[in-house]
Amino acid sequence: MKKFCIIFISIITLIGCEKEPPTEPVLNIPPETHIFVEGLVDTVPARQVIHWWGNDPDGWVVGYYYNWDEGDTVFTTLTCDTFVLRAEDTVNFHTLTVWAEDNEGATDPTPAGLTIPVRNSPPTVYFKDKSLPKDTTLPVATFYLEAEDIDGNESVAGFYYRLDTDISRSFIPADIPYVTLRDITPGERTFYAWAVDESNALSDSISYTWWVEGIVSDILLVDDEPGAGARPFYRDIIESMGLTYNLWRVEDGLPYSPFDVDITINELGFNTIIWYTGDDICHLSDAQKPVERFLDDEKTLFLVSPSALNNLYFNVAIPSAFVYNYLGVDTSTLTEDYMDIVLPPGYVISRDTLVTGYPDSLMMSVPIISMFDAFETTEEAAALYRLPETGRWEGRPCVAVRHPAHNPNCVF
């Protein structure tokens, strides 16, 4: 009995001495953050790739917070990113602060920081590819500018420019990277341009030199034929009438800028345009809207072109309404064997009997290959010259038309 009591007392004592469970939970250990930049030197370009990572001894990292120069804080799950840093002076210092967050929401109480000395690099400016005016223009020219900046193209603020006749430079913002010059002084001219960034760092200059013709007449002769074969013919006709004219050569294409095309046709004081083309190419279709504006202002167009209808009517998915509304052409049928329809030199084309005030006939001085075998006018137009009836085409196709029939301002 005595032995039993001793054992019982011992058990009670052991139970009473058992360690109580802890009342405080185990504290979460916050993560640690590290940061690294590739190739850090005394000063770096403004565009930088920066890496960071975190360690958590009792869990895992779910993301990172960071800010630049104690500015707005950003959360990310990335461990690297590319940043474009501003450099408002020659060298500017920027500080990146990053701190990790673990799976229990704890953040690094000692964030990682990195201070980067950034140098500002001036931008590079150049003319937009294939946009320069031709080597000879009338007194209007548009220049398109582009720029690159190692500190980020978004840091380009705009462009300064100056014509050699200007006293000072002018400025255009980066979102309007072109300038149209009007009323340019005739002669050899040089255009200069610079790019400037938000830190006012200026690029080296670029320049373009070309020749500007002055306005000498209200007649514009448009040379749209390769080579100079037809130019003396029209020059002699105009000069034989005691008239002067301005020559606009577009055989290699119209100016890149639609502003230059419209201003040349409509805002340089021309009241009459004589536009002649070659057999295959006609650039009138590229100037259709400015020409419509010209004719709507009741000015006069003489269009001499065996290829105009082909460019405006046949070689397009939707025929242009310009043919009907402004040239006065209603129907035209393409000739499949047109290469065989050659009108030799000396061929006589007769005036339509319903019109007066024009020569009775025209004699061809060079062969003509017709692209179509029938050409009839609209009701508002009047045929001027027709081919005679032969077995080579149906009826008497019209080869010249005026529109409108009364008080015309377009002869084609």
Secondary structure, 3 states (H helix, E strand, C coil): CHHHHHHHHHHHHHHHCCCCCCCCCCCCCCCEEEEEECCCCCCECCEEEEEEEEECCCCCEEEEEEEECCCCCEEECCCEEEEECCCCCCEEEEEEEEEEEECCCCECCCCEEEEEEEECCCCEEEECCCCCCCCEECCEEEEEEEEECCCCHHHEEEEEEEECCCCCCEEEECCCCEEEEECCCCEEEEEEEEEEECCCCECCCEEEEEEECCCCCCEEEEEECCCCCCHHHHHHHHHHCCCCCEEEECCCCCCCCHHHHHHHHHCCCCCEEEEEECCCCCHHHHHHHHHHHHHHCCCEEEEECCCHHHHHHHCCCCCCCHHHHHHCEEEEEECCCHHHCEECCCCEEEECCCCCCCCCEEECCCCEECCEEEEEECCCCEEEEECCCCCCCCCCCEEEEEECCCCCCEEC
